[in-house]
Amino acid sequence: MFKKLLTVGFITVVGCSSAVAETVTGTVTDHFKTVISQTPYNVEICRDVTVGGGTNTEGAILGGIIGGVIGNQFGKGSGKEAATGVGALIGAIQGGKNNSPSRTERQCGIETRYNETQKEVYSHSIMTFWANGKHHRIKFHK
């Protein structure tokens, strides 16, 4: 911030026959703000990712249905319901197993990053002074 001393002479006319000179002293203060500019740029990022070896959802559903049908062939009454439930559970577990082993695969993609620069720029000025026993403050732009 820069302060500048301001001296202004005022002449006040009192009546018709006399004039009074008054000197006013004050300051002008310049204010600045920080402006940040961002410039985008792209980079290629590659990562090693583990793929495969997960759960086979379709196989789990199909295995549960087939296991429930097979389990329903055994037992009588409430035992038949239990056998259906156990068959469906075992079928879902077996069908959900993925027979393919997991492997590591390199996957690449483009990411946007930003360079930042900042600079101070003029914002406004404030002039403060006393005149006629009163404090005055004026905000303005150059």
C-alpha positions as a Markdown table, in Angstrom:
| # | Residue | x | y | z |
|---|---|---|---|---|
| 1 | Met | 0.0 | 0.0 | 0.0 |
| 2 | Phe | 1.2 | 3.4 | -0.9 |
| 3 | Lys | 0.3 | 6.5 | 1.1 |
| 4 | Lys | 0.4 | 9.9 | -0.4 |
| 5 | Leu | 0.2 | 13.1 | 1.6 |
| 6 | Leu | -2.5 | 15.4 | 0.2 |
| 7 | Thr | -2.5 | 19.1 | 1.0 |
| 8 | Val | -5.4 | 21.1 | -0.4 |
| 9 | Gly | -6.1 | 24.8 | 0.2 |
| 10 | Phe | -9.7 | 25.8 | 0.5 |
| 11 | Ile | -11.0 | 29.3 | 0.5 |
| 12 | Thr | -14.3 | 29.8 | 2.3 |
| 13 | Val | -16.1 | 33.1 | 1.6 |
| 14 | Val | -17.7 | 34.4 | 4.8 |
| 15 | Gly | -20.1 | 37.2 | 4.1 |
| 16 | Cys | -19.3 | 39.4 | 1.2 |
| 17 | Ser | -16.3 | 41.2 | 2.5 |
| 18 | Ser | -13.9 | 38.6 | 3.8 |
| 19 | Ala | -12.4 | 35.3 | 2.9 |
| 20 | Val | -10.9 | 32.6 | 5.2 |
| 21 | Ala | -8.2 | 30.3 | 3.9 |
| 22 | Glu | -8.1 | 26.8 | 5.4 |
| 23 | Thr | -5.4 | 24.2 | 4.7 |
| 24 | Val | -6.6 | 20.6 | 4.7 |
| 25 | Thr | -4.1 | 17.8 | 5.1 |
| 26 | Gly | -4.9 | 14.1 | 4.5 |
| 27 | Thr | -3.7 | 10.9 | 3.0 |
| 28 | Val | -4.5 | 8.8 | -0.1 |
| 29 | Thr | -4.0 | 5.1 | 0.3 |
| 30 | Asp | -3.9 | 2.8 | -2.8 |
| 31 | His | -5.2 | -0.7 | -2.3 |
| 32 | Phe | -4.3 | -3.8 | -4.3 |
| 33 | Lys | -5.8 | -7.3 | -4.6 |
| 34 | Thr | -4.2 | -10.6 | -5.6 |
| 35 | Val | -5.5 | -12.2 | -8.9 |
| 36 | Ile | -4.7 | -15.8 | -9.6 |
| 37 | Ser | -4.7 | -17.1 | -13.2 |
| 38 | Gln | -4.9 | -20.8 | -14.0 |
| 39 | Thr | -3.6 | -22.2 | -17.2 |
| 40 | Pro | -4.7 | -25.8 | -18.0 |
| 41 | Tyr | -2.3 | -28.5 | -19.4 |
| 42 | Asn | -2.8 | -32.2 | -20.0 |
| 43 | Val | -0.6 | -35.1 | -18.8 |
| 44 | Glu | -0.8 | -38.8 | -19.4 |
| 45 | Ile | -1.0 | -40.8 | -16.2 |
| 46 | Cys | -0.5 | -44.6 | -16.2 |
| 47 | Arg | -1.3 | -47.0 | -13.3 |
| 48 | Asp | -1.0 | -50.7 | -12.7 |
| 49 | Val | -4.5 | -52.1 | -12.0 |
| 50 | Thr | -5.5 | -55.6 | -10.9 |
| 51 | Val | -8.3 | -57.0 | -13.1 |
| 52 | Gly | -10.2 | -60.3 | -13.1 |
| 53 | Gly | -10.5 | -62.8 | -10.3 |
| 54 | Gly | -13.6 | -61.2 | -8.9 |
| 55 | Thr | -17.1 | -62.5 | -8.4 |
| 56 | Asn | -19.1 | -63.8 | -11.3 |
| 57 | Thr | -22.5 | -62.2 | -10.6 |
| 58 | Glu | -24.4 | -63.9 | -13.5 |
| 59 | Gly | -22.9 | -67.3 | -12.5 |
| 60 | Ala | -24.0 | -66.8 | -8.8 |
| 61 | Ile | -27.6 | -66.1 | -9.9 |
| 62 | Leu | -27.7 | -69.0 | -12.3 |
| 63 | Gly | -26.1 | -71.3 | -9.8 |
| 64 | Gly | -28.5 | -70.3 | -7.1 |
| 65 | Ile | -31.5 | -71.1 | -9.3 |
| 66 | Ile | -30.1 | -74.5 | -10.4 |
| 67 | Gly | -29.1 | -75.3 | -6.8 |
| 68 | Gly | -32.6 | -74.4 | -5.5 |
| 69 | Val | -34.2 | -76.7 | -8.2 |
| 70 | Ile | -31.9 | -79.6 | -7.3 |
| 71 | Gly | -32.3 | -79.1 | -3.5 |
| 72 | Asn | -36.1 | -79.0 | -4.0 |
| 73 | Gln | -35.9 | -82.7 | -5.1 |
| 74 | Phe | -34.9 | -83.8 | -1.6 |
| 75 | Gly | -36.8 | -83.9 | 1.7 |
| 76 | Lys | -40.5 | -83.6 | 2.7 |
| 77 | Gly | -42.5 | -80.8 | 4.3 |
| 78 | Ser | -40.3 | -78.2 | 6.0 |
| 79 | Gly | -37.2 | -80.3 | 5.2 |
| 80 | Lys | -38.0 | -79.8 | 1.5 |
| 81 | Glu | -37.8 | -76.0 | 2.1 |
| 82 | Ala | -34.6 | -76.3 | 4.0 |
| 83 | Ala | -33.1 | -78.5 | 1.2 |
| 84 | Thr | -34.2 | -75.9 | -1.4 |
| 85 | Gly | -32.5 | -73.1 | 0.6 |
| 86 | Val | -29.3 | -75.0 | 1.1 |
| 87 | Gly | -29.2 | -76.0 | -2.6 |
| 88 | Ala | -29.7 | -72.4 | -3.7 |
| 89 | Leu | -26.9 | -71.2 | -1.3 |
| 90 | Ile | -24.4 | -73.8 | -2.4 |
| 91 | Gly | -25.3 | -73.2 | -6.1 |
| 92 | Ala | -24.8 | -69.4 | -5.7 |
| 93 | Ile | -21.4 | -69.9 | -4.0 |
| 94 | Gln | -20.2 | -72.3 | -6.7 |
| 95 | Gly | -21.6 | -70.3 | -9.6 |
| 96 | Gly | -20.2 | -67.1 | -8.3 |
| 97 | Lys | -16.6 | -68.3 | -8.4 |
| 98 | Asn | -14.7 | -66.7 | -11.2 |
| 99 | Asn | -12.4 | -69.3 | -12.9 |
| 100 | Ser | -10.2 | -66.6 | -14.5 |
| 101 | Pro | -7.1 | -65.6 | -12.4 |
| 102 | Ser | -6.5 | -62.0 | -11.6 |
| 103 | Arg | -3.8 | -60.2 | -13.5 |
| 104 | Thr | -2.1 | -56.8 | -13.4 |
| 105 | Glu | -2.9 | -54.5 | -16.3 |
| 106 | Arg | -1.4 | -51.1 | -17.2 |
| 107 | Gln | -4.2 | -48.5 | -17.7 |
| 108 | Cys | -3.4 | -45.0 | -19.0 |
| 109 | Gly | -5.6 | -41.9 | -19.1 |
| 110 | Ile | -5.3 | -38.1 | -19.7 |
| 111 | Glu | -5.6 | -35.8 | -16.6 |
| 112 | Thr | -5.9 | -32.0 | -16.7 |
| 113 | Arg | -3.7 | -30.1 | -14.3 |
| 114 | Tyr | -3.3 | -26.3 | -13.8 |
| 115 | Asn | -0.3 | -23.9 | -13.6 |
| 116 | Glu | -1.1 | -21.0 | -11.3 |
| 117 | Thr | 0.4 | -17.5 | -11.5 |
| 118 | Gln | -0.6 | -14.7 | -9.2 |
| 119 | Lys | -0.1 | -11.0 | -9.4 |
| 120 | Glu | -1.0 | -7.9 | -7.5 |
| 121 | Val | -3.3 | -5.5 | -9.3 |
| 122 | Tyr | -4.7 | -2.1 | -8.3 |
| 123 | Ser | -8.1 | -2.3 | -6.6 |
| 124 | His | -9.1 | 1.2 | -5.3 |
| 125 | Ser | -7.8 | 4.2 | -3.4 |
| 126 | Ile | -9.1 | 5.8 | -0.2 |
| 127 | Met | -8.6 | 9.4 | 0.6 |
| 128 | Thr | -9.0 | 10.5 | 4.2 |
| 129 | Phe | -8.8 | 14.1 | 5.5 |
| 130 | Trp | -10.2 | 16.6 | 8.1 |
| 131 | Ala | -12.1 | 19.6 | 7.0 |
| 132 | Asn | -14.1 | 22.1 | 9.1 |
| 133 | Gly | -13.6 | 19.8 | 12.1 |
| 134 | Lys | -15.1 | 16.8 | 10.4 |
| 135 | His | -13.3 | 13.6 | 9.3 |
| 136 | His | -14.0 | 12.6 | 5.7 |
| 137 | Arg | -13.2 | 9.4 | 3.8 |
| 138 | Ile | -13.7 | 9.0 | 0.1 |
| 139 | Lys | -13.2 | 5.7 | -1.8 |
| 140 | Phe | -12.5 | 5.9 | -5.5 |
| 141 | His | -10.9 | 4.2 | -8.5 |
| 142 | Lys | -8.2 | 5.9 | -10.5 |
